[in-house]
Amino acid sequence: MTGASTGPIGVLEPDNRASRQQRSITGEKRLPDAQSAAFRRRSWAERSRGSRVGQSAGERLPQRARWAGQGLSAPRSGGLCEQLGRDYFGVCSEPVIKDNVVVVYEVLEEMLDNGFPLATESNILKELIKPPTILRTVVNTITGSTNVGDQLPTGQLSVVPWRRTGVKYTNNEAYFDVIEEIDAIIDKSGSTITAEIQGVIDACVKLTGMPDLTLSFMNPRLLDDVSFHPCVRFKRWESERILSFIPPDGNFRLLSYHVSAQNLVAIPVYVKHNISFRDSSSLGRFEITVGPKQTMGKTIEGVTVTSQMPKGVLNMSLTPSQGTHTFDPVTKMLSWDVGKINPQKPPNLKGTMSLQAGASKPDENPTINLQFKIQQLAISGLKVNRLDMYGEKYKPFKGIKYMTKAGKFQVRT
Amino acid sequence: MPQTGWLNQQKLIFSQLVPGSTRLRCWRVWFLMRPLSLACRWRPSCCSYLTLPMILFLILMKMIYFKLPIIKIKVWIFFLLFCNRNEDLKQMLESNKDSAKLDAMKRIVGMIAKGKNASELFPAVVKNVASKNIEIKKLVYVYLVRYAEEQQDLALLSISTFQRALKDPNQLIRASALRVLSSIRVPIIVPIMMLAIKEASADLSPYVRKNAAHAIQKLYSLDPEQKEMLIEVIEKLLKDKSTLVAGSVVMAFEEVCPDRIDLIHKNYRKLCNLLVDVEEWGQVVIIHMLTRYARTQFVSPWKEGDELEDNEKNFYESDDDQKEKTDKRKKPYTMDPDHRLLIRNTKPLLQSRNAAVVMAVAQLYWHISPKSEAGIISKSLVRLLRSNREVQYIVLQNIATMSIQRKGMFEPYLKSFYVRSTDPTMIKTLKLEILTNLANEANISTLLREFQTYVKSQDKQFAAATIQTIGRCATNIVEVTDTCLNGLVCLLSNRDEIVVAESVVVIKKLLQMQPVQHGEIIKHMAKLLDSITVPVARASILWLIGENCERVPKIAPDVLRKMAKSFTSEDDLVKLQILNLGAKLYLTNSKQTKLLTQYILNLGKYDQNYDIRDRTRFIRQLIVPNEKSGALSKYAKKIFLAQKPAPLLESPFKDRDHFQLGTLSHTLNIKATGYLELSNWPEVAPDPSVRNVEVIELAKEWTPAGKAKQENSAKKFYSESEEEEDSSDSSSDSESESGSESGEQGESGEEGDSNEDSSEDSSSEQDSESGRESGLENKRTAKRNSKAKGKSDSEDGEKENEKSKTSDSSNAESSSIEDSSSDSESESESESESESRKVTQEKEKKTKQGRTPLTKDVSLLDLDDFNPVSTPVALPTPALSPSLMADLEGLNLSTSSSVISVSTPVFVPTKTHVLLHRMSGKGLAAHYFFPRQPCIFGDKMVSIQITLNNTTDQKIENIHIGEKKLPIGLKMHVFNPIDSLEPEGSITVSMGIDFCDSTQTASFQLCTKDDCFSVNIQPPVGELLLPVAMSEKDFKKEQACLSALHLLSKPRNANRNE
């Protein structure tokens, strides 16, 4: 499943992230709401089910299943085409594309003209070519209508090309997820070599009409470097440090940011390790302990430890105090799905490695990659102050959720 | 039954295949075919693949019943499957139901996607292009774009539908029709496409106009001959102020005419201001274009010292006015407000979510902003390192190039480039490269500690790269050289051979750089020879011992002894080094090693590799004293043990900086096709007032954008140009006139509207005598005609131009252009016109003594008299006509006149050719271009204008044409010798060559007082033609004489030169 990240992490990162959203996450933080409007707790899983029909939770992308050579200029970390694929079919994989080859053709036809991008905004594309759903397929067979819109999306020509007009919802809701990732390299001795925090604010906005939202932070100075969705008014940010925008309809990434390097990054976990190869015998010792460090009282969950063992390791016989572990003797990949960390009893994986007989001991120690997440915590301390809406009369449900995850978290041994 | 005909045919085919008596055969076949016919009747209603296996199964059973051989059965199944399928699709396409058609189209698109050939369905598919159902229509479009090139004739069937769709009230349909029409690569429909593009470019919907801009590129790639007309459309679209159009039209501009930077002037400020609102991909294109623009139009904001001083040829030099080459350089630098505008307006885009936009802005800052401001891009670039690895790769490459030149920019982000074990190798090596570039005294200790971890990496290739890096750091930073050396020596005991070998190579380089006593290390390495097997490493050790053989007098002979033993089994590389070592030892320590060396030389003499045999022979002759060896052997020791220069460890990204960042060429480090060189900063800024947007024009064509015209800059321009005119044009006889004239030119240039093509024609009478580059000049003077009277009655002039433009753009008949231009001319009663005429007349008198011939005066005056006589074909503007057929018919209006009049060219290219490069001409540079004017030296001659530049700091005297080497028949009229050319001065002369209607090269010598340079001119075919206007009838008549030309489908108003 999602937790077991075995492949090259850098590449699969976005997919993991997306799939993790699918998991049911509880406990959203109540927004200090100025208008004291009603707001609702609802899990992401519920929301996603509404928006993405037929998406099987936590499916992982094969790396090659990207749509087209998006290489040079993928706007978002997932690759534009891949993202669109997910928008349209829930998942973007080879069989899905094979099944929907006609829709893919139609969409690509709208996206590119003579190799030059024509329309890449998914909202506009969805108006031109409607995503295939079971319901629509049934309706189409009965009425003979098609998935292809016959009018130019009004957004194309307006000042807000990212939003379609005439949006209507019965439940008006706006959810924001502040997700932070810690990229870190930890030394052999446990000291931090480099650590930085990268964050994103993903939004799911389902509001009727043309709402104009403003989002303000308690401590906007934390944000060192930001990149916005085109909807954000840059001038307002420059002058007041307020995010003011007319949101696109549905899911989108509002903001990605980098927390300035001056702030010391609190590393929430520690890893104790004792990996040793002996020259004489064909056995090596292996022991890892993972424990919480600075967690601000939150529990660390979804912990996964992966490590690429040296080629000389033939097999490993290990016993975990908690969770399950696997070792692939072909790829030499050890992965240990720990789960939740209990601060009283830090989980531990201990055992022996059998080494190739006769071969000298490998002179390098494996690197340990760590995955974890902490709910209801933005490790940088970023806090959303308030969210206001202008331009429409109704009162929307608002919700904000914080989460901290491990990005490229490596422990050198 | 619709199937019967087909079935009979099939039966016929099968009857030839099935053995047995005729009767039996017929029966069998009929029996066999029954399920098939059933299926055919059945399928359109079912439309599913499910039935197919069933039918096949039935057939198979029957075949087995008839005991046909298995192979045959296979063939049959395949055959049936194949025929059945397409036949079936055809029927579905012909059915009345949209759903069936849609299903068929989906299956066909599926076939295309799988790479199957669906071209035989073309006729059936094309019929559906007119379908009401938009999805079917779209799929047919997909099909058409794919197969139209193969089936050109059939594709024409669909054209009328597109033409109808182009008039559709729905903008989406108009746009997609244009898109598909322009994607169909059928050369016959080029005129239709051209017309459609022109219409669409004036469409009310910006979306359609955007698609028109896309279509321009496609048409250009299909038929580059349309370039001129397309440029007109681009020019029109560039004025569009919709953000939707801006990106696309700039893209078209970059594709079609990237060198026509003059089209940008007027739109520059608008583009800068719109930039933030343009969609992402458009932003990328516009930013790249504006970068190039800025490099040609503004002076360098970089301080003198750190400017890169390679004087490559500035490819816009022809467009730049060089008139302001006065002493402007000495003034303190102030940034042009337009330059500032660009830098300011692109800054917010660094915050874009699109990596391509951020990269584009980064390269813009790198290339055109002051160095102090470029720092802000580093933060954004580092942010991009978070995205997927393809993006990382590109960004890191660019950072690597930047970090070589300006270390400080990325130093604060040093830790962001630390390598993770999960990075792919390509990313790792790039990061390593950047870390090396950023290394300095302050951070080297941290870096070295980091490198130590990398050396232990499981990725051996990366470990080897790290060792190289350590070597580079050691040479760059003197403080740590010893530390690094020690560290590398430690690595010599590493288990991995690749690591050891790499260390040896790097140590060798380091030791070579430090001719200090390193005996210990050498001894250690000598021991390694027993264990290490990598040839490069072994060779390195041997070389090192040889070099330092006097420092290790005991070890060296022993090493040679060991090597002599294993000589035959060594690699060639090692063998060569053994020979070297032997030679060196022979020279220093011949007592101990004489025999060994002799032995090795004998072995080498009979080696299989001739390189080694050669080397052996060479060394033997050199070191072994005998009677034949000459004086050289005395110096053998000096030759072998000379001080060798230390190798320079350099970054592999060192030579990439001449490519524009963020381009494919930069990534590949090869000049890619379509790469546009970034020119160097001009030394003196070209006239900034060209970017002023005319207020009147704004009011007429757009809503006013509130860009005020800069009065003072115009004034400045005026006075400067006048001044310059006086100084440079030393031999000009009529100084006062030329002065006032240039003033006029300046003014018209500065307020000139874009309507150049129509006014350009009757022009450029003065450029020959004003000592400047002729391109821009040409236009200036041209505009004077239309513009000078614009002073008195600007409204009128404007309208006139407008009118002439529309008629001109609608059909390329030059007669109409001539008409309009002559109209405008005859209308012009203003004093400027008469004055100019007076001036030219005066000059004509002076031609005899003057150095420059006045080609164009003649033509201008001629035209004035001539035009009323010619009755050109005035045509209704077909831009409004409903279909192309009507247009083509419209062209057939016959006129009674049979005058063939020489018309002036619609467009004079500003492109100049290099006649003599300043490097080969010892400072004298010569460029020529074809002004496309009738030559005054003879009517068979082609007139050529040569611009001579003196780039030296001394006077060049007596420039004349020396010996001519012309092919038989060619004639040449030379220009009068030029007495002297001032330093930094330039002069334009004109000459005529009769090329005898061939493209033979005219070679001659361009001589100065001291030197002769042979140069040659080869005309492009197009320059040999003389534009004439003639009526349709005359053309037909002439055409009949030239039977080979009958293929030309439309009238061409060009005739041969005679």
Interface residues (C-beta under 8 A of the other chain):
Chain A: P8 I9 G10 V11 E13 P14 Q70 G71 L72 S73 A74 P75 R76 S77 G78 G79 V101 V102 Y105 E106 E109 D113 N114 F116 P117 L118 T120 E121 T141 G144 T146 N147 V148 G149 D150 Q151 L152 Q156 L157 V159 P161 I185 I193 T194 E196 Q198 D224 D225 V226 S227 F228 H229 P230 F234 E238 R253 S256 H258 A261 Q308 P310 K311 S360 D363 E364 N365 P366 T367 N369 K408 Q410 R412
Chain B: D98 S99 L102 K106 V109 G110 A113 N133 I134 E135 K138 L139 Y141 V142 N170 Q171 L172 I173 A175 R179 S183 S205 P206 Y207 N211 H214 Q217 K218 L244 S248 M251 V276 D277 E279 E280 W281 V284 P348 Q351 S352 R353 N354 A355 A356 V357 V358 M359 K379 S380 V382 R383 R386 S387 N388 R389 E390 V391 Q392 I394 P412 K415 S416 Y418 R420 S421 T422 D423 P424 I427 E450 T453 K456 S457 Q458 N494 R495 D496
